[in-house]
Amino acid sequence: MNIVHADPRGVDSGAHFMDGDHAIAEGALAAGCRFFAGYPITPSTETAERFAERAPEVGAMFIQMEDEIASIAALIGAAWGGQKAMTVTSGPGFSLMMENIGLAAMTETPIVLANVQRGGPSTGLPTLTAQQDMFQARFGSHGDYNIIALCPDSPQECFDLTVEAFNLAEAYRTPVFIMTDETVGHMHEKVVIPPADQIKVVERNLFTGPKEDFRPYRFDCQGGHPMTRAGDGYRFHVTGLTHDERGYPLMTPAQNQVVVTHLIEKINGNAEHIIRLEEDQVEGAEVVVISYGITSRIAVRAVAEARKKEIKVGSLRLITVWPFCEQRIRELAGQVRAIVVAEINYGQMVREVERCAAGRCQVVSVNHCGGAVHDPEVITKAIEEACR
Amino acid sequence: MSTTEIRFSGFGGQGIIRCALITGKALALYDDKFATMTQSFGPEARGSACSAQLVVSAQRVLYPYITAPTVLMALSQDAYDKYHPELGHGGTLIVEEDLVKLGGHDPRLQVWRVPATRVAESLGNRLFTNLVALGFFTAVTGVVTAEAMKRALPGLVPDRFLKVNIKSFEQGYEHGVQLREAQAPAP
């Protein structure tokens, strides 16, 4: 991996009082993103506004496209032109992007997409928070594929994880999603942007060998195979069809097995390098609360209340939501009496927890649909009931 | 750990959100506190009642919304009517005296009336009302330092109006200091 310091032109170093949406734009610029195509949608538009405002200062390109379908198509083109590219959207726009998210996954194109989640389905609750797109992020496009998704819990993490999202996108040549929510997106807090020489950035791995040796793909279940830039004189082909290592269509069952296995295993096989979790007092706990994004901050208060009642409760925050931390949940399921999963949806990530726990501990879903964060007392009550 | 929960409220266009942004920035960047600001958003933030919430603590703020506010600044009648019931005993209520007719709030509240609009008009434009009120808020609550507030202004008010905004803040602050020293909160 070609790791360098961030280009200082894109780094607005210092302490800021900033919302999560703006921090995403700053994270992208710090990570070297110089292409943004998008279509405005509440509650994500502030990211686009910030990027558009900063683009001329850093020599980046911003395009407001005709819709979300075109936006993500532009990202794929920009990435094959050599750019780091991103877009930002929310529920309805995310749905429109699904087809080309599959194209990006299939063509192993590094792109970053932030979804500032609002209540759904459909136009749902445009101005109110939710975590209802978690499964759509993983399974929303057709066919079998894989992606990486990160979940920030603060404006500071919106910055930090956007930098990481770009690095992961380059390292594994995959779409990476920042699955934030309206609350974090619009919440203002202190955001410290480090000096450029303290920000590590993964550069595009560009092929430098003889032209006749270039292959845009290698189906080795690893990521990060060298790419090239359109126009640099290397011969290659990019298609959504099942393809060979040159990128040309090879539409056989055997090749689909090879390509799809690679797409999925390059991420699953590297899960231990990708997954980041934050654990607190999990050792010896009877109950563990699992949450992510804004809900994890609410859960901390609930956990503190439960501890006052002398309940042995730990917490686990999913910073990386996809790939899912299967191994850790299997370990925990054998150690604790119950796992409580809090999320702002009808019960999504809890399904993954149930699958991995496989009946070895009780799994309690504390959920409600979109529009508001949890009342911490509801989570505390679930913890108390779970350890009875 | 003590947490201060503040609600700034008024009608859309008064600079309510700006008040919370300035105060949050001052606390988080220059007063070494943790501050989390959330705001009413969407159609309700434009026109009618508009509000912003600020949670301040010496430690990291987890729950981002106010649950038992200790300070309410209300610059409109609607805002006062809507939000005064949530103030706890001993809470601090700051109202714009020409825009808010008091009545019905808990008598145990500490109430301050500030002629922010008139002061702003004397400085040339009622658009500075929010900064006058903010100066007053700074003086009577002691939540944030005046130095930090003034440092927070650049970037949050237009450059060409920075001086007059600082002056508006200072006039409100002076007025607040005088009232506080006179120990004369309104009945």
Interface residues (C-beta under 8 A of the other chain):
Chain A: A15 H16 F17 T42 P43 P126 T127 E182 T183 H186 M187 H188 E189 K190 I294 R297 I298 V300 R301 V373 P376
Chain B: A20 L21 G24 K25 A28 L29 F34 A35 T36 M37 T38 Q39 F41 G42 P43 V61 L62 Y63 P64 Y65 A152
